[in-house]
């Protein structure tokens, strides 16, 4: 299920503990709150790919990778409930109000990356997708900001698409997956994209779609439960060890799912850098130091986990994310932050919205 209501005030929650955290967070909603991890689905994009054999193959691969019980649940429960929220602005705004979210930074649904598209189709898909998100932002400039998509399978085209999205459409950056048709994000062929992202000061939101773990995660919904965070972990590790962050120190990367498993186990990566010569071929900077230059969303569910993330990367590097409107989202944002031990009021304000506002250029004074 996506956001659901279990009481008359319309606030989303999942269980008794979540309810307690929401209640604990009441009265703190005066802080500007920006959701950096939320999605929209553009129906016109689906029209462009309808009937394509690659689209059908994608559906078949998804069925194999997650197992039939998960496919059945998605089709019967999750997708019918999420679809209106992905496509209807009134539902989105109402849910934002219920959650105490002032601003959403909308990114495309990861199901619409379509990195398999040929050059002509990829060009059309990107235009349609980015213009649709820009139109939403234009219609609701006080509540929404937006991220683009790019045809990352064609890096030079992706660089031009990103420039257009930022300079012409006014979007704040781009969402990308954790790999591109088997290429890691540190592949030298992708350098034109990274150059453009740094020059533009564009936010790059790293969000996987699926996993490369294969048959070991085809049951129990492990494909998402552990697969997605692990994909984030792998992608960040390639960016670090592959030298992308050294070559482009001005990149503004936001990692979904709390950065996966890397922030809390970066000591092993530091150790590898020190003792393995092949780990140090393209970077000399400790991975734990690189993590302090990356931003991480708050989708770690538990206050103790959020506390640990803050301890490893710093308060300044954590932003709110919900994964709206999917069932693996975390919607009691104010309760989560309010019950995280040791945070000052200023630090709570930074996590809820101040850090994100700096990233996207949103005026903090807009929320009194």
N, C-alpha and C positions, 0 to 999 in steps of 0.2 A: 504493500500500500504506500501511497504518497502521503502528503499531509492529510491527516484526518482529525476530526474534532470529537473529543470525548466529553465535552461539557458545554454548557450553554453559552459561554463567552467566546467560543469559536477558536480558542487557542489550540494549536496543534500539539499533540503529545503522543507518546507511545506506550507508557506504562506508568505505574505509580511513582517510581523514582523520577521519571521525566517530569511528571506533574509537580512534584515537590520542587524541582529545580526551576520550573517556570514560575511557580509561586514565589520562590526566593528571589527571582529576578525582577519581580514587579517593583515598580518605583524607580528602577534604574533605566527605564526606556527614554529618559531625557537625553542620553548620549546619542549622537549621530550614529546610526547603525547601517552599515553597507555590506550587502551580501555579494561576495566576490565569486561565488560558485553557484550559478543558477542557469537554467537552460530554456531555450525556446526552439520550437519546431516550425520550419517554414514549409507550408504545404506545397507551394509552387515548386520547390526543389524536388519534392517527391513526384510531382507530375513529370519533371524532366527525366527522372531515372526509371519511371514505371516501364515495365516490359523489357528492360535491359537484362541480358543474361548475367551480367556481373552482379546486378541487384539480387537476382534469384540465387546466385551462388553464395552471396553474402548471407542470405537467410539460411541456406543449408549449412553453411559453416557455423553460424551461430547455434543452430540446433545441435550440431555435433559437439560443440565446445562446452555447452552448458548442460546438456542432458534433457531428455524429454519432460520430466517433471517440472523443471524450471521454465521450459518453453510454455508448457501448459498453464502454469501459474501466471506468467507474464501476459499471455493472451487472454486469460479469463479474468484476471484481477488487476495486475499492476498497470498494464498499458491502458485499459479502458478508464481507469481512474486518473492516470497521469495525463492522458491525451488532452482533455479540456484545459488543463492548466498550462500545457505546453503551447496551446494555440489561441487561448482566449484571454485578452488583456484584462477584462473586468474580473475574472476569477483570480488572476495573478495579483492585481492590486488589492483585492479583498484579503487574500492570504498574506500579503505583505503587511497589511494593517494588523491582522490577527497576530502575526509573529513579532510585531514591533520592528519591522524592517523599513527603514526610510528609503533606501536606494538599493536596487538590484543592478549589478553589472552583468547584463545578459550575454551569454555565449550560446553558440549553436548547440543543439543536441549532438553529442558525439556520434550518433548513428548517421549523421549527415556529413561526415568527413569526405567520404567517397573518393579516397585516394586512388582508386582503380580507374577513375574516369580518364578518357583520352583528353588531349590538349583542348580541343574545341568544346567538348562537354564541360570540362573542368572550368574553363573560362566563363561559360554561361552559368554554371551552378554557383560560382563564387559571386558573380554580380547579383544574382537573384537573392542569395542568402544575405549578403552584406547590406544590400539596399533595404531588405525587409527589416533587419534589425535596426538599421539607421532610421527607418520610418517610425518604428516603435519608440525609439528614443526621442525623436523630434516631436512626436505626439504627446509624450509625457516627460518633458525635460527635467522636471523637478523630482521624478521618482526613478528614472531609468538612465543607465549608461550602457554602452555596448562594446562587445568584442567581435572582431571579424573572423572569417575563415579564409584560408588560402589553399591553393593547390600545391601542397608541399612536395608532391611528386615531380613538380617542375619548379625547381628552386628559383630560377631567374624570374619566372612568371609570378611565383609567390611573393618575391620581393616587390614587384610592381603592384601587385594586388594589395599588399600591405600599405604601400605608400598611398595608393588611392583611398583605401579605407580610412586611413588616419587623416590625410591632408584634405580630402574632398568630402568624405562622408562624416567625418568627425568622430569616428570610433576610436576607442582608447588603446586598442591593441588587438591581439589575435589569440584564438584558442588552437592548440595543436595536439596531436596524439603523441604517444610515447615512441613510436617508430613509424617509418613510412615504407610500406611494401617491402619489409625486410631490411631496410636501411636504418641504422641507428642515427640518433639525432646529432651525433658527433661526426657523421660521414662528411668528408671534405666537400662533397658535391652540394651540401646544404649551406655552404658558407655564404652565398649571396643573400639568403634569407636572414641569417644571423647578422650580417653587416647592416642590412636595411633596418632590422629591429633595433639595433643599437643606435644607429644614426637618428631614427625617428623618436627614440625614447619610448617605444611602444611596449606595453605590457605583454608578456608572452605567458598565457595560461596553459600549463602542461596538464592535460587530462587524457588518460588512456581510453581506448575503446577496445574492449576484449583483452585477451591475454595470450601469450605464447607458451603457456605451461602445458598445453596439450591434454591428454587423457587423464592425467592425475587430478584434474579439477573439474571433471564433468559431472560430479555428483554433489549433492548438498548445497548447491549454489556457490561452491568454492570458487568458481570462475570469476565471480565478482567479489565475494567476501574477502578472499586473500589475493585473488588474481590481480585486481585493479591496483591495490596498494603496492604489490610487488612490481607491477609494470612501472609505476611511478618511481620506485626505488631504482630499478634498472636504468631507466631513462636518465635520471639525475646522475647516476654513477657514470654513465657514458659522457654526459656533459662535463663532469668534473675530470675524470681520468683521460678523456679524449681531448682535453685542452680548450674546449669551447669557451669556458668561463675565463680562462687565462687570456685567450685571444680577444675576447669581447667583454672586458670588465664592466662595461656600462649596461649590460643586459639586465632587464627587469623581469625575472622569471617568478611566477607564482605556481607552486606545486599543489595539485589536488591531493585530497585524502591525507592531509597532514604530512605530505612528503613520503608517504608509505613507511617503510621500516628503516630508512636511512638515518633520519635525525637521531633516533635513540640507539643506534648501533654504529655510529660513525667512527668510534674508536677502532673498530676492526679495519675500516678503510684507511684510517691514519696509519695503522700498523703495517698494512700491506704496502703503502707508499714508502715506508721506511725500510722494509726488508726485501721487497721484490723489485728488482730492476725493471722488469717489464711493466710494472704499474706506474713507474715514474718517467716514462718516455715522453709524455706530453704535458705533464704538470709537475711542479715542485711544491705546490701549495697544499697544505693539509686539507682533506675533504671537510673536516669539521670547521675549518676557517671559511671555505667556500659556502657552507650552509648559512653562514651569517650574512651572505649577500643574496640569498634566495628568500622569497616569502612563501609561507605555508598557510593553507586554509585550516579551519578549526574542526574539520570533520574527523575528530578522534573520539567523539561520543562521551567520554568520561572525564570529569574534572581533573582526576589525577593524571590522566594521559595528557590533557592540555597543559597542566603544570609542568610535566616532564618535557613537552615540546618547547615551552617557553624557556625552561632552564637550559636547553641545548642550543637554541638558535637566537634567543633574545626576544623580549616583548615587541620590539620594533619590527620583527619579521613575521608576525602572526596576524592574519586577517580572518574575518568571519566568512564562513561558507556553509551553505545548507544542502547543496545538490538538489535544490528544488527543480521539478516536483516528483522526484523518484523515491521509491520506497527505502533505499539505502541512505536517504538524506538524514540530516540531524537538524531538527527544527526548533528546539528549545534553546535558542542562542543566548538569550539574556540569562536564563537560568544556569546554563553551562558556565558562562563567564563569571556570574555572580558567585557560584559555589567553587570556583577554582581557588585554591588556597594561596594566600600570600600576595595577591594582586592589590595594588593601591587603586584608588578611584581613577587616577590619571592613567594607570596602566590598563584598566578596564576600558576606558574611553578610547585608548589607542587601538586595542584589539577590536572593539566593536565597530569603529569607523575611522578613527584618526589615521591609522596606517594606510588603509585603503584610499582614503581621501587624498593623501599625498601621492599615491601611485597613479591615480586617475585624474588628479587636478580638480577634485570636488571641493567646494568651499565648506569648511567645517562650520563656519558661522551660520550656515543654512539651517542647522538644527539648534534650537535654543534650549 
